[in-house]
Amino acid sequence: MKLKITSLLMIFAFCISFIGCTQSQSDNINGKQIGKNIENALSMPDKIIIYSNNTSKVLDKTNSDFKKLVDLTNSRFHNKLSTSQDIIDDTTIESMKKDGLGMEFIYSNEQDLSIKGDGFQPFKYHKLYFQLTSEKYGNAQGSSVHTLQYGDKDHYKDCSRGPLRYSEELIKIVENLK
């Protein structure tokens, strides 16, 4: 009986260590990270543009709130993000920028967003748009305030990613920047 218990404990310990080793190997393929920690999903943009009711304000990395905006935006990500094909294109983004409060991250170099999650499809981008509040459509679950839009240097894609967590703290900081 003692041999059976010892054998079962050894098998259990082996399985746990095997799962741990397999997990750490799946994070890297040929030295390239295939997933990012959710807290660090986005790298530091070159500039952030704040949109508030038809006005805009450009922030650079010297702004004291710049890093906090990126950190709070990163905290909105989780491992249940999905893709939805929609009609949010450049024209729609321009309209959204005039409605409520929005924020755009601009990168000079192409970025890659790859999060380990349920069915998340990685994508490349030069700019990201986050609608923070919407006077026209409200802030309820399912509205654009729970998604991000991404694009290359010239155009946004018609493909929203979300849902993102709502961040009252992020909204308060952005409202104080207006």
N, C-alpha and C positions, 0 to 999 in steps of 0.2 A: 504494500500500500504506500509506504514511504517512497519507494522507487517511482511509482506512478505520479505522485504529487510533485516530486523533484523533476521528473520528465516533463510534466505539463508546465511547470514554472519555467523550465529552460526553453520550451517551445514558445511560450508566451513572450519571454524576454527576447528571443531571436526575432519573432514577428515584429515586435515594437522597434527593435534596432533596424530591421530591414526597411520598415516603413519610413523611419527617420532618414536613412541613407538615400532611399529612393526619392524622397521629397527634396532633399538638398541638391541632388543631381538634376532634378527637373527644372530647377531655377536657372540653370545655365546650360547652354548648348554651345560648344566650341568657344567657351569663354564669354559669350554674349548673353546678357541677362534677357530672359524672355518675359519676365513679369516685373512689376514694380510694387513696392509697398504702397498700399492705398494712400497712406499719408503723404507720399512723395510722388503722386501720379504725374504731376506737372512740374516741369523745371521752371526756373525763373525767366519770365519773359523779358524782352528788351524794353518794352513800355506797356503801360496799361492805359486804356482810354475809358473814362467814366462818362456815361450818357445819362442825362437827367432832363426829361421833358424838353427835348429839342435843343439841348445845349450839350457841349462836350468839354472835357478837361483831360489833358494828357499828363500822365505821371511817368517819371523816369525812376531809375533805381535809387536816386538820391533822396526821393521822397521818404519821409520817416514812416509812412504807413505801407509802403510798397511791399515789403516782405510779409507783413501781417495779412495783406490782401491775398497774397499767393498762398500762405499757410492756411488761412480760413477757407479759401476755395478748395485746396487739397482736402480739407477735412470734410467736404461735402461728398467725396467719392466713397463708394463701398463696392463690395464684390458682386452685386446683383445688377450691374449696369447692362443695358441692352440697347439694341439699335432699332430705330423705327424710321422707315422710309416715309417721308412727308413732303410737304410742298414749301418748306422753309428754305428759300433761296435768297439771293442777294437783295431782291426787292423787298421781301418779307423782313429780312434783317434790318434794312433801312427804316422800315415802318416800326419795327420793334424798338429801335434806338430812340424813337420819338415818344414812346409809350412807357411811362414809369421810369424805372431805374435799371440800367444795364452796365455791363463791364466787358471790355474786349482786351484780351491778351494778344500782343503782337510779338512775333519772333522773327529775327532776320534769317535764321537757319531752320531748315525743316526739322520738325520734332516727330517723335514716335510715341504714341500712347498705347501701352500694352499692359493691361491689368489682368491678373489671373482672376477669372470669375466665371459664372455660369453663362457660357455662350458668348462672351465678350469678343468682338472682332477688333483686333488692333487697327489703328489708322495713323496716317501721317498728316501733319498740318503745319501751317505757318501762322494761323490765327485761330483764336477761340472766342466765341461770344457767349456770355452768360446773362440772361434776363433775370434780374434780381426781384423786381416787382413789376406788376402790369396793372395799370388802371383800367385798361380795356377788357382784359380777360381774367383778371383776378389772380390770386396766388394759390388756389386750391391744387391738390394733387392732380396731376395730369395736365396742368397748364405749362407754358413754356418756362416758367421760373424753376422748374425741376429738371431742366435739360441743359445740355450744352450744344452749341453749333460749332462746326469746325470747317476750315477752308484752307485752300492753298494761298499763295500770295495775292491772287487776283479775285477768286470767287469762293463763296460758301457752298458747301455740298448740301443737297436736299436730304439730309440724313441726321436726325437728332439722336443724341445719346443721353440716356438717363434711366431711371430717375436719379437726380442728385438730392442730397439732403438739403433742407431749407436751413438757412443760417441767419438768424436775427442779428447776431453780432456783426456779421459781414455787412449786412444792410445798414446798420447804424454807423459803421465806420465810413462807408461809401457816402451816405447821406451827409455826413459832416465834412466831406471833401468838396461838396458842391460849391 
